[in-house]
């Protein structure tokens, strides 16, 4: 474990050379950047500011918290928006190609702003940077970008920034893959009462439509002791709920020197005093074990919600997707889960219009939706992603057909979700208050164990605390309720 106080004391007396070991090396560069920023702040008479813009998944959101933690240690303060910031970081997603175009468009605007601000720096990181053609385009057409790094070396952010500050040149550091995990670096959480916790990185599944394994690398699991230590620190700092994050949490532990299962990890996390709720995502159906179902059924802390992406109800299409389960095995799994945990809330992801999908295949998907009766579903129109096997498959489905199927699926999902959620009406549930209501400041918004939201009278002092709430009225995907003393 790093002695942060020791390294803070080196603020004015840095060693001549940077340490070789991590994370000591990164704290050396944090302090080196801090000296440079302190000097600039004194010359300007006001602090340098930053703005991080996060695209994509919860893994990216957690990465951004790490970047913010390092920036604030260095001495930057958060700006209201990116156009007024001295340092803008785009943490990018590349799951869909139109996401790349959005980044290029926003970069063009920043380039014009940077000409007016000599202190402005721009950094790009995340999944999009793992594509060689993207980096080449940035080098050629966006020379005003200061830092470019990928998904594998975010922990080196301070070192890369120090290099940029000293050299004055664009710094590019992209790793194709890594098995390295660096612990104990600064993190600035978005919420005081809940936090994401990475338990693994990368993915080994290679679904034929997905770019993630190519940009996030192969699976590597964190040491369970490091995970437990991080959660214990979070709880000591006021966190009552954690979300365990991984591309496929069900395969956690397989790459460790002393392998353990995800279910075994959950049992250890549940022992942490002061931790009230445990969530996790994402679960791949092919790896969800009976051991995990049993642990969830017996747990007092694991939330009654499971996100279980089906993607398609057609076994033929699932095979083309390389999902490695069938419609029948998926439904059998759901049956075992519901038998063991009757009050479980199931949500899913569904892709419509995958290459070669027929009306018969689509009807199989509708059949799964009707049999499982999801609480909610994230529905997507298939988007061709260059670099994936599916992008070059024949029988791409016509757009007009895909849109018709998507609308029919959406109606089915919404109708079933409204019926499924309404069964809780009139019950009393425990809600963790997360915020003031966006539309009515006399209400607070709480999240139930099953991941559904309830709005009820309250004020900002209730945020981060648990309350018993009667669910008076179901309004589709949320409830109107009242606090029970």
Buried (B, 14 or more C-beta within 10 A) or exposed (E): EBEBEEBEEEEEEBEEEBBEEBBBBBBBBBBBBBBBBBEBBEEEEEBBBBBBBBBBBBBBBBBBBBBBBBBBBBBBBEBEEBEEBBBBBBBBBBBBBEBBEBBBEBBEEBBEBBEEEEEBBBBBBBBBBBBEEBBEEBEEEBEBBBBBBBBBBBBBBBBBBBBBBEEEEBBBBBBEBBEEBBBBBBBBBEBEBBBBBBBBBBBBBEBBBBBBBBBBBEBBBBEBEBBBBBBBEBBEEBBBBBBBBBBBBBBBBBBBEEEBBBBBBBBBBBEBEEBBBBBBBBBBBBBBEEBBBEBBBEBEBBBBBBBBBBBBBBBBBBBBBBBBBBBEBBBEBBEEBBEBBEEBBBBBBBBBBBBBBBEEBBEBBBBBBEEBBBBBBEBBBBBBBEEBBBBEBEEBBEEEBBEBBBEBBBEBBBEBBEEBBBEBBEEEBBBBBBBBBEEEEEBBBBBBBBBBBBBBBBEEEBBBBBBEBBBEEBEEEBBBBBBEE
